[in-house]
């Protein structure tokens, strides 16, 4: 089934996420990535995902260092091909996402954050 496109709030959330990481670096979320700003946006459970009938796909997005996300790169902590190693090294993706959202809110990026129902659904996943 084709994914519904991201709405304007979701698009703005992704822009805000990128701006936030450009201010603080990926070291905010990933040990060993201080002063690293080379990232890709990772849709953790896919763009069309729902959890308990709540659409979360366009909101459960987090920045990941390019070398850990780019499909053509083979890294020992690659989020797609070595997910267990990624989680062991950096933690669950929902916890990284929670840290991201809290950091964004604390630093003034709260206008486009998902509402509590969506965040709670994301935090209820096994990701």
Residue, then its C-alpha position, 0 to 999 in steps of 0.5 A: x500500500x502506498x504511503x500517505x505523504x507527510x503533512x506540513x507539520x510533519x515536514x516542518x518537524x523533520x526540518x526542525x530536527x535537522x536544524x536542531x542537530x546542526x546546532x548540537x551535533x549527532x553527539x547529542x544522541x550517539x556516543x562517539x559522534x561529537x562534532x558530527x553533522x553528517x546525517x540522514x533521516x531514518x523512518x524507524x518503522x516505515x513511512x506508512x506505519x501505524x501502532x494501535x491504529x495511530x499513524x506514526x510513520x512520518x513522526x517516528x523519524x530520527x537523525x542517524x549518522x550517514x555511515x550508520x544509515x546509508x544502504x551502500x555502506x557496510x558499518x558494524x552498527x548499521x541501523x538497517x543491516x546490523x540493528x541488534x549491534x546498533x541497539x546494543x551500542x546506542x540503545x533502543x530507537x524509541x529511547x533515542x527518539x525520546x531523547x531527541x524530542x525532549x532535547x528539541x522541546x527544551x531548546x525551543x523546537x516545540x512548535x512542530x513536535x508530534x502530539x502526546x498521543x503520537x509520542x505515546x504510541x511511538x514509545x509503546x513500540x518495540x523499536 
